[in-house]
Amino acid sequence: MKSFNYYLDKIGEIGYVEHVTKDVVGVSGLPSAKTEEVIFFESGQIGQVLFLHSDVVEVLLFDEAPVKSGTRAVRTGERLSIPVGKQYLGHLINPLCQPISNVRLVSKSLETRFLVVDPLGIQERTSVCKQLETGVILVDILIPLGHGQRELVIGDRKTGKTTFLLQTVVNQAKKGTICIWAAIGKKRGEIKEIEEYFIKNKVMDKIVIMASSAEDATGLIYLTPYSAVGMAEYFKEQGLDTLVVLDDLTIHAKFYRELSLLSKRFPGRESYPVDVFFTHAALLERGGNFRHNGKTVSLTILPIAETNEGDLSGYIQTNLMSMTDGHLYFDKELFSRGRRPAINPFLSVTRVGRQTQTSLYREVSQSLMSFLVEFQKASSFVHFGAELTIEVRELLARGEKIIDFFDHSSEMPIVINPAIFILCCLWQDFWKEELSVLRGKWDKIIKDYETDKKFRDKIDGMIEESKSFKELLEKVKNF
């Protein structure tokens, strides 16, 4: 930012602070102000025009330092923008791209991007066609995600949502995807844990953490998801696949509600402003699969929403569900039973992810989902003390092994092909050992697949040559 007098001479309008309500300031004397325009105060603070009224403009401050009534303010004639560039990879920064740690960033020759832009039109987009592997086999087979998909991650607090997304980001970063993690109004300890997790897994060089803590100004918290998506769009324009995690939009909606109520805007349902739907929809619409120099490049967005006691009918939750291409539901009851990840496959939806799968993968997914429905029905009979037939006992035993294998991937990522090979073996009841013994066999198969090229080529070739699940089962039987 230049000096106060520079903007005063350039624009020729001067305003005065009429009232201050926490982080929202009412300024009079700026008749030509526009929404999203940057306002500069003589005391050094900056803000952005949030709402326009007939006599004053409501300005959102980005600084914790208060502004006093009577302080002079000038328009800058500029919209809020942030510097972007590869220099930010591996760093923890705030929404204005200032380093949170003591590391100094080189700011020369950096491009800038406006925080709020119109999403690209349909002519610039293409269909989702490449699977985004999370390393969590339950998701990769039963509820597949695609590059460019916007998938909502929803569930109660402390049900494993962050753990799942951390694993997804690490898995994608190792594959070369640029990842942006937006921590919105989080505790500083939580932000530090996320950074340490990425450093521990040696992927920080592919990640930018865009963080605002609960102690920051409300304006910074409000800007966090916009800055994260803006940074991701820069990498997308460089031809790089990008993944954005918005943690979380429930908090963002609450802060936006606070700002709106402070500005005395008319509250809508549950006191949220009437434009909260548009605010989030315009943000998520910036994700997708795009054409770029003759190839396809993706910007995948995984927003998080928090439920209370598993209630999926909340105002923000239902809005986000209608904006996204599906949702992964983390069930509190499954989590209490020890399931990891605690994803309920029957209440989760992926609207475009299945089109990224081959016909064989889709058939495997559909067969497994049908089997899990039968397993769930059979399990309910046990609670009533029903007498079980041999067939039902075998079904229950097989189902417990498959469920345990799905839970097996809570710590380390698993590639799809060896997982399908193991599931085929479980499907045909090749292994009669206890689960503790089977876990060792599964680990060995996964490790051999990663280290033994001959073994890996044999499994990959067998799956590629199979035209149907039945044919694959036959080949596994003769393996």
N, C-alpha and C positions, 0 to 999 in steps of 0.2 A: 504494500500500500504506500502511496505517496503522501505528502503532507496534507493537513487540513486546509491550508490556504490554497494549495494547488487545486483541489476540487471545488473550493468556493469560487475561485476565479474562473474555472472552466465551466461550471454549471450555472452559477449566478443565483442559486436558491439557497436560503439558509433557514433551518428549522430550529425549534426549541422543544426540549423535552417537557411535556405537559404532566405526565404521570408515569410512575414506575410500578409495575406489578410483577415482582420477582424477576423473571428473565424476559418479560415482554414490556416494551417501552412505547408509550404513546408520544408521537412527535407531530407537532403542528408546523405549518409554514412550508410544506413541501408538496405543492399541488400537482406537480408533474411526476411524482414518484410512481413507480410501477412495481408490481409484485415480483419478488425474487431479486430486486435491485439491492445492491450493497449500500448500506448507510454508514458514514464515518462520523464518529463523535470527536469533538475537540479534546476530550480526555484520553483519547487513544483507542477506545473500544470500537469494534466493528459489529455490524448486525445485518440482518437481511429483512426486507419488507415481507411480512407474513400475511397481513390482511390490510385492506384499504377501507377507510370510512370517509364520510363526507367532510369531516373537519380534521381528522388526524389519521396518521398511518401507524399501524402496529408493527414494531420492529422487534425481531427476535435476536437477542444478544448471544454471542459466541464466547463470551468472557465471563468468568466468575466475578470479576470486579464490578460492583454496582455503578450505575449511572445516576447522577443526581438530577433532580428537577431543575429546569432552567439551563441545562447544558446545551450548547449549540451543536447542531448536526447538519451535515451536508449530504447531498446525493453524490454518487460517484458515476452514475450513468453506466455501470457495469453490473452484469449478473455474477453471482458467486461461482467461482471456478477453483479447481484444485490442480496442483502440479502432478503429473503422472510420469512414470518411467520405470525402467528395469532397475534403477538404483534402489527402489523401495523393496525389492525382493529380499527376504531374510530379515526384515525389520518390523518392529512393533511401533505403529504410528497412530496418531489421533485422526479424526475425520478431516482436519485441515492439512493432513499429510506432514505434520510436525512430529519429529521423533519423541516418543515417550521416554525412552532410555537416554543415556548420555551420549549415544553414538551420534556423530555429526554426519549429516547426509549432504552430498554434493547436489546443489540446487540449480546449477547452471545447465543451460541447453535442455531443460525439461519442457515437455509439452504440457499444455493445460487443457482441462476439460470442464465444461459446465456440469454442475451436479444434476440439474433437472433438464432432460432432453426428451424429445418425442421418440417413442420406439420406432424402429425401422418397419416399413410396410411389408405386406405379404410378398411383394415382388422381389424383395431382398432375402426372403427366407426359403428354406427347403425343409423337407420332412425329417423327423428324427429317425436315423437309420443305423446308428452305431451304439452298441451297448456300453454303458458306464459301469464298470465292475467295481463293486464296493469292497470285495474281499469277504463279505458276509454271505455265505452260500444260500441261506434262507431267502435273502433278497434277490441275489443274482439268478436264482432258478425260478422261484415262485412269484416274485414281484419285481421283475427286472426294470431297471432304470436305463434311460438313454442319454447320450450326450445332447445337450440342448433342452432337456426336460426340466420342468419346474415341479418338483415333488415336495409336498408339505410333509414335514416330520412332526407328528403331533402326539401328545400324551401328557400324563401328569408329571409333576416334578419328581426327580430322582428315579426315573424308570429306564435310564440308559440311553437317552436320545443323544446326549453329547458324546458319550463313548462310541456309539455307532458312527457318528459323523466324523469324529477324530480318526477312526480307523479308515473310513471312506476317503478322507482327505489324504492320509498317509499313502494309501494304496494308489490313489490317482497321481499324487506328486511323484511317486517312484516311476510312474509310467510317462512322466513328462508334462502332465497337465499343470497349468498355473492355478494356484488355489488362493482365494481371498477369504479370510475368516473375519466376519464382522461381529464383534462382541458389543452388543447394544446395552448400555447401562448396567454392566456386570460389576461384580465386586473385583477389586484389584487382585485379590488372591486367586480368583478363578481365571482371570486373564493371564496371570503369571504361570499357572498350571498348564494352560493350553500352550503357551510358548515353550515351556520346558518339555512338554510331550513331543512337540515337533522337533526340537533340538535333539532329544533322546533318540528319535527315529531317523535322524540325519536327513530331513527333508526341508529344513527351514529355508534353504536356498531357492525353493520353488514356491514359497508361501509369503503372503503379506498379511499381517494381522492388523486390521483396522479396528481400534478399540476405543470405547468411551466408558468410563466408570460411572457408577451411581453417584459419585461425588462431583462429577463434571457439570458444567452448565447444561440446562435442558436443551439449549440450541444445539450443542455439540452432539448430544444423544440423538436428537431428531435427525441430524445430518448423516449419522453413521451408515445406514444402509445405502443412501444415495452415493456417498463417497466410495463405498466398497464396490458397487455396481459400476460407477464411473471408472474406477481403476481397472476393473475387469474388462470393460469395453476397450480400453487402450490395448491390453494384451490381445484381445480378440482381433483388433484391427491390425495387429502384427502377424496374424495368421496362426495364433496359438489357441488351443482349446483351453477354456477357463472354467473353473468351478467356484461358485460363491456360496458360502454358508451364512445365513442371516440368523443370528442367535440373540434374541428372538424377536419376532414381529408382534407378539403379544405385549411385550414391554414397550416397543415402539408405539403401538396404538395407545397405550395408557399415557405416555408422555405427550402424544399429539392431542389426546383428549384434554390433558391438563393445560396445554398451550391455548387450546380453543376456548376453554372455560375462562381462563384468565383474560382472554380478549372479549369476553361477554358475547360469544357467538351462541346462537340458539342450539341447545343440545338435542341430539336425536335419541335413538334407542340406547338405553343403558348409559346415557350422557355422552356417548361418542359423537363427534361432529358428523354431519350428514355426508361430508366428502371423504370420510376415512376409507370407504370402499374404493373410490377413485384413486386416492393417494397410494394405496397398496397395489391396486391393479396396474396403474401406470408404471410402478417400480418393477413388478414381476414381469410385465410384458416386454421388458428390455432383454429378457433371456430368450434363448432359442437357438436354432441351427441357421446359419447364414452363409450366403455365397460370398466367397472372397478370392479374387484372382484365379478363378477357374477351379477352386476347390471348396470344400465345406469346412467351416470353422464353427465351433459351438461355444455358447455361454450358458452353462448349467446353473440353475439357482435352486438351492435347498433351504427354504425358510423353515424356521421352527415356530410352533405354536404350543402354548401350554394350556392344558385343560385342568379343571377342578373336579376331582373324584370321577374322572372318566367321562365327563359331560361333553359330548361332541356338538351340542346344539347351541353353544354360546355364539354371541353376535360376531366376534372377530373370527372364531374358528370356522363358522359356516361360510363367512365371506371368503376367507383364505382358501377353503376347500373348493369354492366355485371358481376361483381364479387360477388354480394350479391344475396340473395334469395328473392328479392323483395324490394319495397320501399314504404314509406309513404310520400305522397306529401302534403306539407302545402301550401295552395293556398292563395296568397296575397289578391286576390279579395274577397274570402270568409272571410278572417280575417277582412277586412275593413267593411264587412256587419255585423260583430259582432258574427260570428260563432266561437265557442270554443269547442273543438279544430278545427282549420281551415283546417282539412284534407279533401282533395277531394277524395271521395271513387271511383270515376270513373277513376281517373288517378293514383291511388295507386294499388300496386300489392303485393300479398303474394304467393310465389311459392310453399312453403311446409307447410304453416300454416294451410290450410284447412284439411290436413290429420290428424291433432290433434283433429278435431271436431267429435262429434258423428253424425250419419246420421240425427238425428233430428235437431241438431244445423246447419248442412250444409243446410238442407231444409229451415230452418228459414232464414238463411243468403241469400240464393238464392231468396227466395220470397221477402224479404225486398229490395234487390238490384234491382229486376225487378220492384217493386213498385216505388222506387225512380227514376228510369228511366222514368216511366210514369208520375210521379209527376213533373219532370223537364220539360218534353215535354208540359204538361198541363200549367205549369207556364209561358212558353214562349208565349202562346196565350194571356195571360192577358196583355202583353205589347202592343199588337196590338189592344186592345180594342174589342176583339172578344166577342160575346154573348155566355155566358156559360150555359150549361145545368145543371140540378140538379145533375146528376151523376158527372160531372166535378167539381162542387162546393164542393160536398162531398169529392171527391178525394183530392182536394186542402186543405180542412179543416183538413182531416186526415193526409195528408203529413206534414202540418205545425206543428201539434202536435208531430209527430214522430221526425221531425227535431229538434224541441225544446227539446225533451227528450234526443236526442243524445248530444245536447249542454249542457244538465243539469249536466254532470259529469265533469265539468272543475275544480272543487275544491275538491270534495271527491270521492274516488274510489267506484265503484258499482260492486257488484258481478253479475255474468252472469244470474243465475236462476231468481232472482226477476226482473231483467231487461227484461228477456224474458216474464215473466208473465205480466209486464206492457205493453210491446209491443203487446201482444195478446189482451189485453183490448183495446188498441188504435186501433188495426187492426179491431176490431168489433164495434168500435164507441160506447163503453159503456158509455163514459163520454162526456157530452155535455157542461161542464162548460168552462169558460175562462181559458187561459193558466196560469194566475197567481194563480187560484184556483187549477188547476191540479198539479202544482209543489208541493203544499202542500200535496196532496194525494200521489204523487210519493215518497216524502220524508218519509211519514208515512209508506208506504209499505216497503221501504228499511230499515227503522229503526226497524220496527216490525220483519223483516226477521232476522236482526242481534241480536235482544234481545229476541224474542219469539220463543222458540224451537218448540213448537207445530205448529206454523204458518210456520216456516222454513221447518219442516219435511213434512208438507202437500204440500207445493210448490215443494220441491225436489222430493217427491214421485210422484206427478202428472207429472212432466217432465220426470222422469225416466221410468214411465209406458207407456208414449206416444210413439207410433211407427212412427207417422207422424205429420206434422204440422196441418193437418186437425183434427186429433184426439185430439191434444193438445188444439186447439181452442174450440172444443166441451167441453172438460173438464173445461176449463177456464170459458166458458159460464155457466156451472152448478156449479161453485165454490161457 
